Each structure stands twice: as structure tokens, then as C-alpha cells.
Amino acid sequence: MEHVKTDDVVRFGAVTHNPSGGALINADEVPRWRVFEEASDTSILSGLFTQRTGFIGTYRATITASEANGFDPNSFYEIHASGKVNGIVGRAIIKTFVLDDIFNSNLMHIQSGGPAGFNFGLMYDGSGYNDGTAPSSRNQVDGIGASSGGSLNFAISEDNTGGAIKSISFVGSQTNTFADIEAENGTLHIIDDTGNAIDIVYGASVGGGRVASEIVFKGFLTSANDTLNILVYDFVGSDWEVRAILSGQGGTTNITQTISLLAKHTGSDADIGKVFVRFQNTGQTNPQLNVDELLIEAVSIGQSVGYANGQIWINTNVSNTNTESFVDGVADNPVSTIAAAKTIATAVGLSDFHVINGSTIVLGETTDGESYFGDNWTLDLSDESCGGAHFAGSTISGTQLGTGMGVLGGEASNIVLGDDAHFDEVGLGGTISLPVGSVEFFNCHHDGVSLPILDFKVGSGNTTVHMHHYNGGIELQNFGDTGTDILHLDGNGRLDLNANCDGGTVNLKGHWTVNDSSGGNVSIIYDDITIDANQISTIPSGVWNQVRSEHTVADSFGEYVDANVVKVSGHDLVTNTLTSFHAPPSGISNAVWNDDITNYTANNTFGSGINRLLEDIYFANIKFLKDRITPRDEYAITWYKNASLVQSGDITDPALSVFKTDDGTSLFANQSLNYASNTLGILRHDEASNVTVSGEPYIVYTSGIIDSVNREWKLAIGIDLL
């Protein structure tokens, strides 16, 4: 229990962590502290913390324990801290103390005849705790933290008697081992000379996030006219630096020698946390080194970024396979292998990973339920189970086992998929081998020169593929070969049906060029608004190759052309007789093509058909995202007129509504939208109050007035796709 004197300044602090993952994060608002006395539930003092400059989520505060502030001598106090992080309120007791004035007492006399007085005398007569009547022996006190690595003192963990360290081989002969020098207990590690020379290197590891500050040596060198250099390895200069001289003596009494260290004497990267101490000299007179205790003192530097975003960080372009928790795999010290990353993840309880750009990962074990984030990295699934796994920003290939894998962004090529795989905004290339079951592609596109291939022949059974808002070309192979395959395809581009397709149904929506080499084996069902580029190419011949006599309805284009095309300068080409000279007022072509198109809109005529082709097409692209850091739903809407983006100023009263599908009620309705950018053409709304939940599909409805007409667009969304 801490004791505080009246009028002392009491200092305390607090840190705030992200509830999801544990990384340091600033609180939503400045945290508050309160002081409680004894059993009272009413605070005697309260205030706000001050954030430490340059430190995320780190706060400090001070109080004065004075009577004026309500503090009473000989009373117990608790200091509580409270705050809100990502909307979650937390509270903790961060400090307790007793207010008394024991420090103002002067110790005048302790009776020496009793056990307490006798032990007190042992402490200060030069021998210390060395008696069985003492609460602890001196050796026990000295050994605290020496072998565990949990304190600031670290024991020796290796030497060069079993092999060279930093190119230095052992010279001499040993009695006992380095394991005997954790504490000053009279068991010596004795190094006798070989040819009047000694050269031994001791190594310790202080761990990452710490730097060695001091060496404590207890022992002695014989004989009196000999000396040994005490050197420490310089990891910056890659050489040995003399830090002290150990002088010989005639007796066998331990001496204590303390040697200060610099930051360069602690290793990094592959040697992270390493410290090497060397005792060396030549040309002596039968020297003998006797080491009773050798410890390395280290301090915490606390400079790690930590597991940012609650993720283990991987960079395969560096070399770090260490697995020390909260030291390795952090954002500023990533590991280089997935094996090391997964070991750390298990130890600290995380399942998300961040892959640095340019890294290449080959899965070597199951990744069920794990998430990998990054950009421009390469992933080989390598026949591993990826059930419920999520990969973002990768170039992905290989064979997937398990179900429910999700892929966001990046590219996918030459990949064998499992059931219920989901792809969103992924570039497709090579051969995509499909499973029995279902696969979904959203907002994906053709990536590369050759058409990506969807191969339906992997398993024996029915396969259903949903490709929504797809852009580019796609080829189907073995469609309908082993089951009743179905493809729901909407977007625009080119669809090729390979000759090996034997059946199945394609539900087509959008603008498509269809090249059918299946001989009609595949059933293609066109949506009402689907435009087949091949059909468009037949329109001219369909019009101009019609028999004139079948299109002579009065006052129609056909009647006019039929009545005039047979007359040239008054000569009737049908009867081969002269008539009165007649020339079309401005020629047949001008009479037809220069007429006002708006005069011919009756249904089922040439004019109405052409008018429909010239109508403007208005549509919206709705993007829905679930923010992983801030709990909110994000909506981004872009409106298009034909193929052109509708910019700010071309749309008025833009609005957004979201409805539940189970009962038709709204999450929110007629939410006004604003342009996020006047140049990008994106309308945006962030919704933190009425958010979507798992297990419920929703309908997003957006509207706005474009070209004096209210335009509407709808899209089904949900958060259970990936």
C-alpha cells in the first residue's frame, strides 16, 4: 500500500485502448478522474485528465493531498478513472493510498536483542541477509527476475563455449557453466587460461522494446599482475568495444564492477534484444577468471506502435521470425512468416492480420475465421482450409478448401473455389474453377487481355453463380455438363459460351455481346431492358431488307417511300410509261431522315422504336460499406445519365432511405444527401444511429430530380455477404 504525506503532490495516469483489438486509441472525450475516501460513495475531488503530448491514448493528472482539498490523515483513498472509447464507457481504479505522516518519524533505536533488531543489523554490517532467521536470503533477493526476464535484470542465456559468437571462439577451459552465475552464491564459473590467454563471450536477451543500460559483474581475476579487457559488442559499428578493465588480485574475494552501456550495445532486427559481453586478453601469466554473478540491466523504451488496428503485421521482405508478444508482429516490427504471425496471434488472442505491400504469402495451415488486410500483396491458398476467412487487397490464386471465403479488392486468377465464396470489387483473370454449390461476384471486372474463364466442371452437381454489376468479358466452359448450372449475370460486356457447354441457364441483364458456340445448348433469358449487341447489329438489315409492298400503310414511312421510289424524272419504272415530271421536293433521303422524330411515337412503328433507342438512360450506383473502426454504415451514391457522371448542380433534392424487408419499416427515410466532392460526383451519407444488423436484408432507395424529372433507384443490401 502506498503511503502519502499531507500536502504531497500525488501523480497518476491512465491509458485508453480500442475495445476491438486492444490497440492504444484516444478516448471519445477527455477521461475524468474522481477521488473517494474510505467507504464513502461520494467523491471528495474530481477533474479531467490531460493528454500527454505526442502519445496516443495516454493521460496524466495531479492532485495535492491537502486538508483544504478534503484529505484527512490516516484515511484510505481510491482514485477512479472513467472514459468513453468508440461509444463504450469504461471505469477502473488506477491508484490507492493511505494518507499518514509516517515519513516524518525519526528511527532512534531498535532493540538489538530481538530477531528484528538482529536482522536489521545484518543488513548494515556489510554482510546483508545471510542468515536463516532473515525473511529472505540475500541470494533470493538478488535472484529476483534474473532468470525469468520479467524484471529489469536479465541473466546470461548463452556463451561461446559451445560455438563462436560474433566470430569469437572460446579460448580457455571451464569449470561449471554460465547457468551458475544468475546470483552471487559462491558457485563460480571458472575460466582457466590456455596459453596465458582467455577469450569468453557471454550473451543475454533483454527482449524487444527494451535497451540494456548496465552490466553488473561480481567475481575476481587471478593473478595480481594480470588484466582482462571487458568488451561489449557494438551492433551499429559491428565490432567489439572496450568498456572496462578487470584487474587481477591475489585474494579470492569478489569485487563488484558496474559497466554502463549505450543504446548501440543492444541488438535489433535478427539480434533484437541481444547483448554480448566479452572477457579477453593474451600474454598473461596463468590468469584465471572467476565469475560469481553476471547480470544485464535493461530499461523499457516503450516506443512500439503496437498491434495497430488489432492486427498482427507481416512483411515477407524482411527477416524476423521472432514471436515475442507485444514486441514482434507489431506495426513497426512486423514478422516475415505467416507461421510466426499465427503463433503471436494465438498468444495475444487476435485473428486479424495486416500484410505489407509487396509481400508474398503461401498458406501453410488452416486460416478458418481469420482476416488478412493489405494492398498489392500475393497470396497462394495452397490447398488450405479458408472457411469464413477474409482476404483484402491481394493477388490470389491456388486451391481453396472450406466454405464461406470472402475476397475484397485485388485480383483473382487460376483459382479453385469452395462453396459459398464471395468476391467484391475483384479483377478476374485466368481460370476460375467453380464448386458444386454457389459463388457470388459483386462489382467485379475483367482484368487482363484474355477473357477470364468460369469453369463449371470441378464437381458433379449443380452450381449457381451470381455476378452482379460485372464489367468486361467472361467465358463459360463446361456449363451444364455435370448438373443444372445457373448464371445470373448483369452489367455490360461480352459473354462467350464455349463449345463444351451442354446446358444450363443464363439470366442476362444489361448490355452484352453474346458469342454462342454451344450450338444453342445454353438457354439465355434476356431481361426486358437487356440490349444484345448482336441484335443491334441486325437492325439496319431488318429495316432496309423489308419488302416494300408489306409496308404501305397510309401516312407511314413505308407508304411514302414506296409511292416515290419508282418514279425518276416523271418516268414510271413499273409501267415503263412517261408521266408528268415529278421530283421529290427534297429527295427521298431528305424526306425521311430530316423529318421531326418527335412526330412519330405511336407504338409498334419504326418511329417509336427509334425514339426508344434515343431516350436518355438514368441510373445510380449505390455502394454500402460497414466501417470496421467507427461503428457506422456508410453509403456512397453516384448518379449517371447514359454513361456520364451526374455532377453537383445537375441534381436537386437528392435523398436516401433504407427499408427493412421483413416488415417494410424504414431504418431512416428521406435523408438528404450532399456531395462529398464537387469533382468526383459522389453523394455520401454516414449513418451511426440506425445501422444495419446481421440476418436482415434491406432495400436502399435513392432519388433525385435530374432534367426536371424525379429519378429513382433501388438496391438490396446486407452485411452477411462476406
Residue pairs with C-beta under 8 A, 6 or more apart in sequence:
1 96
1 97
1 98
2 95
2 96
2 97
2 98
3 97
3 98
3 99
3 100
3 102
3 103
4 10
4 65
4 97
4 98
4 99
4 100
5 65
5 99
5 100
5 101
5 103
5 104
6 65
6 66
6 67
6 71
6 73
6 99
6 101
7 64
7 65
7 66
8 64
8 65
9 62
9 63
9 64
9 65
10 62
10 63
10 64
10 65
10 79
10 95
10 97
11 60
11 61
11 62
12 33
12 60
12 61
12 62
12 79
12 94
12 95
13 49
13 52
13 58
13 59
13 60
13 61
13 94
14 31
14 33
14 49
14 59
14 81
14 83
14 92
14 94
15 24
15 57
15 58
15 59
16 24
16 25
16 26
16 27
16 31
16 57
16 59
16 83
16 85
16 90
17 23
17 24
17 25
17 57
17 85
18 24
18 25
18 85
18 86
18 310
19 85
19 86
19 88
20 86
20 310
21 307
21 309
21 310
21 311
21 350
21 352
22 307
22 310
22 348
23 306
23 307
23 308
23 309
23 310
24 56
24 57
24 58
24 306
25 56
25 57
25 85
25 86
26 51
26 56
26 57
27 57
27 59
27 83
27 84
27 85
28 83
28 84
28 85
28 86
28 87
29 83
29 84
30 48
30 49
30 51
30 59
30 83
31 48
31 49
31 59
31 81
31 82
31 83
32 46
32 47
32 48
32 49
32 81
32 82
32 83
33 46
33 47
33 48
33 49
33 61
33 79
33 80
33 81
33 82
33 94
34 43
34 45
34 46
34 79
34 80
34 82
35 43
35 44
35 45
35 46
35 63
35 77
35 78
35 79
35 80
36 42
36 43
36 44
36 77
36 78
36 79
36 80
37 44
37 70
37 71
37 72
37 75
37 76
37 77
38 75
38 76
38 77
43 80
44 69
44 70
44 71
45 63
45 69
45 70
47 61
47 63
48 61
49 59
49 60
49 61
49 81
50 59
50 60
50 61
51 58
51 59
52 58
52 59
52 60
63 69
63 79
65 71
65 77
65 99
71 77
71 99
72 99
73 99
73 100
73 101
74 98
74 99
74 100
75 98
75 99
76 96
76 97
76 98
77 96
77 97
77 98
77 99
78 93
78 95
78 96
79 93
79 94
79 95
79 96
80 91
80 92
80 93
80 94
81 91
81 92
81 94
82 89
82 90
82 91
82 92
83 89
83 90
84 90
86 629
86 630
86 631
87 631
110 116
110 117
110 120
111 117
112 118
112 121
115 133
118 133
119 129
119 131
119 133
119 134
119 135
122 128
122 129
122 130
122 131
122 134
123 129
128 138
129 135
129 136
129 137
129 138
129 140
129 141
130 137
130 138
138 184
139 183
139 184
139 185
142 183
142 184
142 293
143 182
143 183
144 151
144 153
145 151
145 152
145 153
145 154
146 153
146 154
146 155
146 182
146 183
146 295
147 155
147 182
149 155
149 205
149 206
149 207
152 297
152 298
152 299
153 216
153 295
153 296
153 297
154 204
154 205
154 206
154 212
154 275
154 295
154 296
154 297
154 298
155 181
155 182
155 204
155 295
155 296
156 178
156 181
156 182
156 202
156 203
156 204
156 294
156 295
156 296
157 178
157 203
157 204
157 205
158 165
158 178
158 202
158 203
158 204
159 165
159 170
159 177
159 178
159 200
159 201
159 202
159 203
160 168
160 169
160 170
160 200
160 201
161 170
161 174
161 177
161 178
161 200
164 170
165 201
165 203
165 276
166 201
166 233
166 240
166 276
168 199
168 201
168 240
168 278
168 280
169 199
170 199
170 200
170 201
171 193
171 194
171 195
171 197
171 198
171 199
171 200
171 280
172 191
172 192
172 193
172 194
172 197
172 198
172 199
172 200
172 289
173 191
173 192
173 194
174 189
174 190
174 191
174 192
174 200
175 188
175 189
175 190
175 192
176 187
176 188
176 189
176 190
177 189
178 189
178 202
178 294
180 187
180 188
180 189
181 188
181 189
181 291
181 292
181 293
181 294
182 293
182 295
183 293
184 218
184 254
184 292
184 293
185 292
185 293
186 292
187 292
188 219
188 290
188 291
188 292
189 290
189 291
190 288
190 289
190 290
190 291
191 198
191 200
191 279
191 288
191 289
191 290
191 291
192 288
193 284
193 286
193 287
193 288
196 282
196 283
196 284
196 285
196 286
196 287
197 281
197 282
197 283
197 284
198 228
198 279
198 280
198 281
198 284
198 287
198 289
199 278
199 279
199 280
200 278
200 279
200 280
200 289
201 276
201 277
201 278
202 276
202 277
202 278
202 279
202 294
203 274
203 275
203 276
203 277
204 212
204 274
204 275
204 277
204 296
205 273
205 274
205 275
206 212
206 266
206 273
206 275
206 296
206 298
207 272
207 273
207 298
207 324
207 327
208 272
208 273
208 304
208 322
208 324
208 327
208 328
208 333
209 300
209 301
209 302
209 303
209 304
209 326
209 327
210 266
210 273
210 298
210 299
210 300
210 301
211 263
211 266
211 298
211 299
211 301
212 261
212 265
212 266
212 275
212 296
212 297
212 298
213 260
213 261
213 297
213 298
213 299
214 258
214 259
214 260
214 261
214 296
214 297
215 230
215 232
215 243
215 258
215 259
215 261
215 277
215 294
215 295
215 296
215 297
216 256
216 257
216 258
216 293
216 294
216 295
216 297
217 230
217 246
217 256
217 257
217 258
217 259
217 291
217 293
217 294
218 254
218 255
218 256
218 257
218 291
218 292
218 293
218 294
219 254
219 255
219 289
219 290
219 291
219 292
219 293
219 294
220 248
220 249
220 251
220 252
220 253
220 254
220 255
220 290
221 227
221 228
221 246
221 247
221 248
221 249
221 287
221 288
221 289
221 290
222 248
222 249
222 250
222 252
222 287
222 288
222 290
223 248
223 250
223 285
223 286
223 287
223 288
224 248
224 249
224 250
225 248
225 285
226 248
226 281
226 284
226 285
226 287
227 245
227 246
227 247
227 248
227 281
227 284
228 245
228 246
228 279
228 280
228 281
228 287
228 289
229 242
229 245
229 246
229 278
229 279
229 280
229 281
230 242
230 243
230 244
230 245
230 246
230 257
230 259
230 277
230 278
230 279
231 240
231 241
231 242
231 243
231 277
231 278
231 279
231 280
232 240
232 241
232 243
232 259
232 261
232 265
232 275
232 276
232 277
232 278
233 239
233 240
233 241
233 265
233 275
233 276
233 278
234 240
234 241
234 264
234 265
235 264
235 265
235 266
235 267
235 268
235 271
235 274
236 264
237 264
240 278
241 265
243 259
243 260
243 261
244 257
244 259
246 257
246 279
246 289
248 287
249 255
252 290
254 292
261 275
265 275
266 273
266 274
266 275
266 298
267 273
267 274
267 275
269 318
269 319
269 320
270 319
270 320
272 320
272 322
272 327
272 328
272 333
273 324
273 327
275 296
275 298
277 294
277 296
279 289
281 287
303 332
304 326
304 327
304 330
304 332
304 333
305 330
305 331
305 332
306 326
306 330
306 331
307 313
307 326
307 329
307 330
307 331
307 348
307 350
308 330
308 331
308 354
309 352
309 354
309 373
309 628
309 629
310 350
310 352
311 350
311 352
311 353
311 354
311 373
312 329
312 335
312 341
312 342
312 344
312 345
312 348
312 350
312 352
312 353
312 354
313 329
313 330
313 331
313 333
313 334
313 335
313 341
313 353
313 354
313 356
314 329
314 334
314 335
314 336
314 337
314 338
314 341
314 353
314 354
314 355
314 356
314 359
314 361
315 334
315 335
315 336
315 355
315 356
315 359
316 336
316 337
316 356
316 359
316 360
316 361
317 336
317 356
317 358
317 359
318 334
318 336
319 336
320 328
320 333
320 334
320 335
320 336
320 340
321 335
321 336
321 337
321 339
321 340
322 328
322 335
322 340
323 329
323 335
323 340
323 343
323 344
323 347
325 344
325 347
325 348
326 348
327 333
328 335
328 340
328 344
329 335
329 340
329 341
329 344
329 345
331 354
334 356
335 341
335 344
338 353
338 361
338 362
338 363
338 364
339 364
339 365
341 353
342 365
344 350
345 351
345 353
345 370
351 369
351 370
351 371
352 370
352 371
352 372
352 373
353 370
353 371
353 372
353 373
354 372
354 373
354 374
355 361
355 372
355 373
355 374
355 377
355 393
355 394
356 374
356 377
357 374
357 375
357 376
357 377
358 376
358 377
359 374
359 377
359 378
360 377
360 378
360 379
360 380
361 372
361 377
361 378
361 379
361 380
362 380
362 382
363 379
363 380
363 381
363 382
363 384
363 386
363 398
364 382
364 384
365 384
366 384
366 385
366 386
366 387
366 402
367 384
367 385
367 386
367 389
368 385
368 386
368 387
368 388
368 389
368 402
369 387
369 388
369 389
370 389
370 390
371 389
371 390
371 391
371 392
372 379
372 389
372 390
372 391
372 392
372 394
373 392
373 393
374 392
374 393
374 394
375 392
375 393
375 409
375 410
376 393
376 395
376 410
377 393
377 394
377 395
378 394
378 395
379 391
379 394
379 395
379 396
379 397
379 398
380 397
380 398
381 396
381 397
381 398
381 399
381 400
381 415
382 398
382 399
383 398
383 399
383 401
384 400
384 401
385 401
385 402
386 400
386 401
386 402
386 405
386 418
387 401
387 402
387 403
387 404
387 405
387 418
388 402
388 403
388 404
388 405
388 406
389 402
389 405
389 406
390 405
390 406
390 407
390 408
390 722
391 405
391 406
391 407
391 408
391 410
392 407
392 408
392 409
392 410
393 408
393 409
393 410
394 407
394 410
394 411
395 410
395 411
395 412
395 413
396 407
396 410
396 411
396 412
396 415
397 412
397 413
397 414
397 415
397 430
398 414
398 415
398 416
399 415
399 416
400 415
400 416
400 417
400 418
400 421
401 418
402 418
403 418
403 419
403 420
403 421
403 437
404 418
404 419
404 420
404 421
404 422
405 417
405 418
405 420
405 421
405 422
406 421
406 422
406 423
406 424
406 721
406 722
407 421
407 422
407 423
407 424
407 426
408 424
408 425
408 426
408 722
409 424
409 425
409 426
410 426
410 427
411 426
411 427
411 428
411 429
411 447
412 423
412 426
412 427
412 428
412 429
412 432
413 428
413 429
413 430
413 431
413 432
413 447
413 448
413 452
414 429
414 430
414 431
415 430
415 431
415 432
415 433
416 433
416 458
417 432
417 433
417 434
417 435
417 439
418 435
418 437
419 435
419 436
419 437
419 438
419 439
420 437
420 438
420 439
421 435
421 439
421 440
422 439
422 440
422 442
422 721
422 722
423 439
423 440
423 441
423 442
423 444
424 441
424 442
424 443
424 444
424 721
424 722
425 442
425 443
425 444
426 441
426 444
427 444
427 445
427 446
427 447
427 448
428 441
428 444
428 445
428 446
428 447
428 452
428 472
428 474
429 446
429 447
429 448
429 450
429 452
430 448
430 452
430 453
431 452
431 453
431 455
432 452
432 453
432 454
432 455
433 455
433 457
433 458
434 454
434 455
434 456
434 458
434 463
434 465
435 458
435 459
435 463
436 458
436 459
436 460
436 461
436 462
436 463
436 483
437 461
437 463
437 464
438 463
438 464
438 465
438 466
439 463
439 464
439 465
439 466
440 465
440 466
440 467
440 468
440 721
441 465
441 466
441 467
441 468
441 470
442 466
442 468
442 469
442 721
443 468
443 469
443 470
444 467
444 469
444 470
444 471
445 470
445 471
445 472
446 452
446 471
446 472
446 473
446 474
446 493
447 472
451 473
451 474
451 475
451 494
451 496
452 473
452 474
452 475
453 474
453 475
453 476
453 477
454 465
454 474
454 475
454 476
454 477
454 479
454 487
455 477
455 478
456 463
456 476
456 477
456 478
456 479
456 480
456 481
456 482
456 483
456 485
456 504
457 477
457 478
457 481
457 482
459 482
460 482
460 483
461 482
461 483
462 483
462 484
462 485
462 486
463 483
463 485
463 486
464 485
464 486
464 487
464 488
465 485
465 486
465 487
465 488
466 488
467 474
467 487
467 488
467 489
467 490
467 491
468 488
468 490
468 491
469 490
469 491
469 621
470 489
470 490
470 491
470 493
471 491
471 492
471 493
472 493
472 494
473 493
473 494
473 495
473 496
474 489
474 493
474 494
474 495
474 496
475 495
475 496
475 497
475 498
476 487
476 495
476 496
476 497
476 498
476 501
476 506
476 522
477 498
477 500
477 501
478 498
478 500
478 501
478 502
479 485
479 487
479 497
479 498
479 501
479 502
479 503
479 504
479 518
479 522
480 501
480 502
480 503
480 504
480 521
480 522
481 500
481 501
481 502
481 503
484 503
484 504
484 505
485 503
485 504
485 505
486 504
486 505
486 506
486 507
487 504
487 505
487 506
487 507
488 507
489 495
489 506
489 507
489 508
489 509
489 510
489 512
490 508
490 509
490 510
490 527
491 509
491 510
492 510
492 511
492 512
493 511
493 512
493 513
494 512
494 513
494 514
494 515
495 506
495 508
495 512
495 513
495 514
495 515
496 515
496 517
497 506
497 514
497 515
497 516
497 517
497 518
497 522
498 517
498 518
499 517
499 518
499 519
501 517
501 518
501 521
501 522
502 518
502 521
503 521
503 522
503 523
504 522
504 523
505 522
505 523
505 524
505 525
506 522
506 523
506 524
506 525
507 525
507 527
508 514
508 524
508 525
508 526
508 527
508 530
509 526
509 527
509 529
509 530
510 527
510 529
510 530
510 531
511 530
511 531
511 533
512 530
512 531
512 532
512 533
513 532
513 533
513 534
514 524
514 532
514 533
514 534
516 522
516 524
526 532
543 606
546 558
548 558
548 561
548 562
548 565
549 562
551 557
551 558
551 559
551 562
552 558
552 559
552 562
553 559
556 605
556 606
557 592
557 600
557 606
557 607
558 606
560 591
560 592
561 588
561 592
564 584
564 588
564 591
565 588
566 572
566 573
566 574
567 573
567 579
567 582
569 581
569 582
569 583
570 578
570 579
570 580
570 581
570 582
571 577
571 578
571 579
572 578
572 579
584 590
584 591
585 591
586 594
597 607
597 610
597 611
597 614
598 611
599 607
600 606
600 607
600 608
600 610
600 611
601 607
601 608
601 611
602 608
616 641
616 642
616 707
617 640
617 641
617 642
618 639
618 640
618 641
618 706
618 711
619 639
619 640
619 713
620 637
620 638
620 639
620 640
620 702
620 711
620 713
621 637
621 638
621 640
622 635
622 636
622 637
622 700
622 702
622 713
622 715
622 717
623 635
623 636
623 637
624 633
624 634
624 635
624 700
624 715
624 717
625 633
625 634
625 635
625 636
626 633
626 634
626 692
626 719
627 633
627 634
627 686
630 688
631 688
631 691
632 686
632 687
632 688
632 691
633 686
633 687
633 688
633 691
633 692
634 684
634 685
634 686
634 687
635 656
635 684
635 685
635 686
635 687
635 700
636 676
636 682
636 683
636 684
637 654
637 656
637 673
637 682
637 683
637 684
637 702
638 645
638 646
638 681
638 682
638 683
639 645
639 646
639 651
639 654
639 681
639 683
639 704
639 706
639 711
640 646
641 650
641 706
641 707
645 681
646 681
646 706
647 678
647 679
647 681
648 675
648 678
648 681
650 706
651 704
651 705
651 706
652 704
652 705
653 672
653 703
653 704
653 705
654 672
654 673
654 683
654 702
654 703
654 704
655 670
655 671
655 672
655 673
655 702
655 703
655 704
656 668
656 670
656 671
656 673
656 683
656 685
656 700
656 701
656 702
657 666
657 668
657 669
657 670
657 671
657 700
657 701
657 702
658 666
658 667
658 668
658 687
658 690
658 692
658 698
658 699
658 700
658 701
658 717
659 665
659 666
659 667
659 698
659 699
659 701
660 666
660 667
660 696
660 698
661 696
661 697
661 698
661 699
661 716
662 696
667 687
667 690
667 691
667 692
667 698
668 687
668 689
668 690
671 685
671 687
673 683
673 684
673 685
673 702
673 704
674 683
674 684
675 681
675 682
675 683
675 684
676 682
676 683
676 684
683 702
692 698
692 717
692 718
692 719
693 719
694 719
694 720
695 720
696 718
697 716
697 717
697 718
698 716
698 717
698 718
699 714
699 715
699 716
699 717
700 714
700 715
700 716
700 717
701 712
701 713
701 714
702 712
702 713
702 714
703 710
703 711
703 712
703 713
704 710
704 711
705 711
